[in-house]
Every structure is written in C-alpha cells, then in structure tokens.
C-alpha cells in the first residue's frame, strides 16, 4: 500500500468518524431534553465493586461511549498530521483499533430505543457489532506489532483484510443472551471469561513482540511503544467496562496517555531510521 492511498483512507475515516460522532451527539442531546433516553432497571454489572465511590452511574456509561467515539476522529487526525509522509504499517493497523473504538457508539442505541430486555433482530445486530469491534481492537494492535516490518509491506492490504474477516467471523460466532443487558448498554454474551482471557493473551503477546524487538534491535523506542500500547489497551478495556465515574475517568486518562506514548514512540522509530 502506498502512503498516498493510506492517507486517503485516513481522511475518509476521519470524515466518517467525525460525522458519526456529531450525529450521535446531536441525537443524544435531543433525546435527553425530550426524555427519550431510557436508563436500565435492575442492571447486570460486569464489574461490581461494593464501594460508594464505584456506585453505578448511567451518565458515566454514556460518557465512556463518547470518549471512545471521540478517540476515533481525534487520533486519526493526529496520525494523518504526524505520519503523513511516514511509511508506517503500525498506523495502518492502528486504524483497525480506531474502528473498534467507533463501533462502541452502537451501545447508545439500546437506551435510545429502549431495547432493555427485549428481543429483536435490531438488538442482535447491535450486540454483534459491538463484540466484533471488541475483537477487532486488540487484534489490530497485535497485527501492528507482529506484521509491521518491511517484509510485510507488500502484504499490508491482505493482512488487514484477514484481520477484519477474523474479527467479524469470531464476533458472529459468539452467542448472545438478548434477554439480558448489562449496565454498560451491551447485550450479555456467553463465554465472557474465555473472551476476556483471549484479550489478555493478545495484550501480553503484543507487549512481548515489541519488547523482544527492543532487545534484538537495541531500540528503546520499541520498549516505549510496548509500554504505551499496553497502557492504551488497558484504558480501552476499562472504558468498555466503565459503569461508574472512577472507571470512566481512569480509562480516559490511560487511553490518552497510552496513545500519546505509543504514537510518539512509533514516530521516533521512523524519524531516526
């Protein structure tokens, strides 16, 4: 893939994600003033901490969704400006992570259309899109670490298509329990523990690949990238599960700081190469 083609795709994604964010913001604001947002009753919390500071907040869930949705256009704009002339495959695969972040906006449809504890093709589609995005995000960062070398440059498009197909197929295979929705505006799905373990394994593998490259190439920037990408993923996972203000705030800080460290390290790698 040429730099010119990659930049065009980045611009297209920047426009699409910006329009999606603005549309969602306007709809939520309108619904809030007209009483069209329905909070859940008898929520199932994915992370339950029996402390007053971790009290459930529906507004914290909405805020975390908007943070993830905002990350897509903001980070794509930063990537375009900082890597416009840089032949980096890392940022190409990083776009998959941003697509995963943007897919979280589908969660807003559950309170907007009062889909709590209902069954319809619509809520099944919402659940499938969210879970596909949550597979795509960590898998994209793994591909960014494992398949970003110069040897893989000719196969970038093929590898990205494999990435998308794997995420979609795995997401479609996960069974959903549409009779139960969680406190984070998601449909409850089965095999949650294996799903979490899979994400942790991908996270550890991504860190290990960059850490080994740092040792082999004697490159401190690779180690900084490994730390940054791990912090980034931790923030992303926290925002996906945030149903209180503390988790939403902590996830936002980790996401922003991790993205800054990771992208700065990648930029330094190519600047000095």
N, C-alpha and C positions, 0 to 999 in steps of 0.2 A: 504494500500500500504506500502510495506517495504521500508526502507531507501535505500537498495541496488537497488531496482527496480527504485525508484525515481532518484537516481544518474545516473543510466544507461540511463534513458530518458533525463536527463540533458546533459549528454555527447553527446548523439545523436543529440539533438537540438543544442548544441554548434557547432558541426561539420557542421550540415546542414546550420545554420545561417552564419557561417564563410565562407563556400563555396559560399553561395548566395551573401554575401557582396563582396567577392573578384571578383566573376564573374561580378556582376553589375558594380563594379569599373573599371574593365578592358574594359567592353563594352562601358561605358560612356567615358572613356579616348580615346579609339579608335574612337568612333563616333565624339568626339569633334575635334580631329585632322583631321578627314576626312570630316568634315562638315555634319555629319549625324544626328545632333540634330536640331530639328526644333522648335524655340520659337513660342509662340502663337501670333496671331494678334487679336486685339480687345478683350482683356481678360475681363472676368467677375470676379471681385474681391469679395471674400466672406467677407472680412473685408476692407472697404475703408476709409482711414483716409487722409483728404486733407491737409497734411503737407509734406514739402520737404523731411523730414527725413524718411517718410514712403513710399517713392516712390517705385513703383513696380520693382522687380528685379527677372528675371528668374533664375539667378545663386543662389539667396537666396533660392528659392524653391528647387532646386537640392540639395543644402547644407543641408536643413532641412530634406529631404528624407534620405540622407546619415547618418545624426545624429541619426535618428530613427532606421535605419537599423543597424548602428554600436552598438546601445544600446543593441540589442538582444544578440549577442555573448559576448560582454563585461560583461553585467550584469549576463548572465547565467554562465560565468566563475567565477565571483565573488561569486555567490550563491553556486556553486559547492565547491569552496575552503573554504568558511566560514561556510557552512551548511552541509558539507559532512557527519557529524555524528549527525546531529540535526534532530529530528523527527518533523519538522515544516511543517504544511499543508499550511501556508501562502506562502512559497516559491514555493510550488507545484502549487497553483492557480496563483501565480505571473508569472509563465511560460505562462499562457494564455495572460497576458498583453504583454509579450515579443513577442508572436506570432502576436499579433495585431500590434506591432511596426514593425515587419519584413514584414508584409503584405503591408506596405506603399511603399515598393520598387516597387510594381506593377505600381505606378504612373509614373515611369520612361519610361514605355512602350509607353505612349502617345506621348511624344516628340521624342522618338527614332524611332517610326514607323509613325510619322506624322498623328496621329489619331484625330487631332483637327477638330471638327465639321464634323465628319463622322459617318456613322452607319455601324456596323458590329457586328457579334457575339463576336468577339475578344474584342472590346471596352466595350460591355455589361459585359463580364466576368471580365474585369479589374475593372469596376465600382462596380460590385457586391462583388468582393474580398476585395476591399478597404473598402466598407461600412460594410461588415461582420467583418473586423478587427477592425473598429472603434466602433462597438458594443461590440466586444469581450474584448477589452482593459479595459474599465471602469467596465464592468460586472465582469471580472476576479478579479479586485481589490475589488469589493463588496463581491464576494464569499470568498476572502481571509480574509475579516473582519468578515463575517457572519457565515462561515462554517469551521472555523479553530480550533474549540475547540476539546478536546479529545473525546467528544461524537460523533463527525462526522468522526473520523479517519477510521472506518470500511467502511464508505460510500464515501471515497475520490474519488475513480475512478468513481462511479456512478454520484456524483455531478459534476465532471469535464466533463463527457460526456453530462450531462444536460446543462452545461454551453456552450459547443461547439455547441450543437444542437440548443439551443435558439438563439445564435448569428447567426448561418447560416440561420435558418428559418426567423428571423427578417430581416436579410440582403437581402434575396431573395425576400421578400415581398415589399421592398421599390422600387417604380417605378423610373426609370431613364429617364432623358431627354438627349439622346445621341447626339442631335443636338447642345447642348451647353456644352462646357467645361470651367472649371474655371481657374483662374490664378495659382492655386496650382496643376495643372495637374491632376484634377479629373473630372469625369463626373458629371454634375449637376443632383441632385436628388430632388424629391418632398418632402414635409413635413419637410423642413430643420429646421423650428422653433420648431415643436414638437420633432424632433430628438435632437436638442440642449438642450431642456428642459429635455428630458429623461436622457441625460448625466449629466446634472447639478443635477438632483434628485438623480441619482446613486452616484454622488460625495458627495452630502450632506449626504446621507444615510450611506455611508462608513465612513465618518468622525464621524457621530453621534454614530454609533455602537462602534467604538473604544473609543470614548470619554466616553460613558456610561460604558464600561468595565473598563476604567481607574478609574472612580468614584467607581464602585462596588468593584473592586479588590484592590483599593487604589494603583494603579500601574502607576507611572509617565511615564514608558516606553510605555504604551498603548496610553497615550496622545501625546507623542512624535511621535509615529507611526502614529497617526491620522493627526498630522500636516505634517509629512513627506509625507504621501500618498496623501494628498491634494495638496501639492506643486508639487509633481510628476505628478499628473493628470493635473494640470494647465500647466505645461511645455509641457506635451504630447499634450494637446488640442491646445496650442499655435503653436507648431511645425507643427501640421496637417494643420493649417490655415495660416502659415507663407508664405508671398509672398514679404517680404522686409527684409533687413538685421537686422533691430532692433528687429523685432518679432522672427526671426530665432535665434539671439544671446540670447535674453531674454528667449526663450523657452528652449534653450540648457542649460543655467545656472539653470533654475528651474528644469529641468528634472534630471540633475546630482545631484544637491543639495537635491532634494526630494528623489531620490533613495538612496542616502547616508544616510539621516536621517531615512528613513523608514527601510532599511535593518539593519542598526546599532541598531535601537530600537528593532526589531524582534530578532536579535541575542542576545541582552542583556536580553530579556524576558526569553529565553531558557537557557541562561548561568547561571542565578540566580534562575531558577526554580528547 
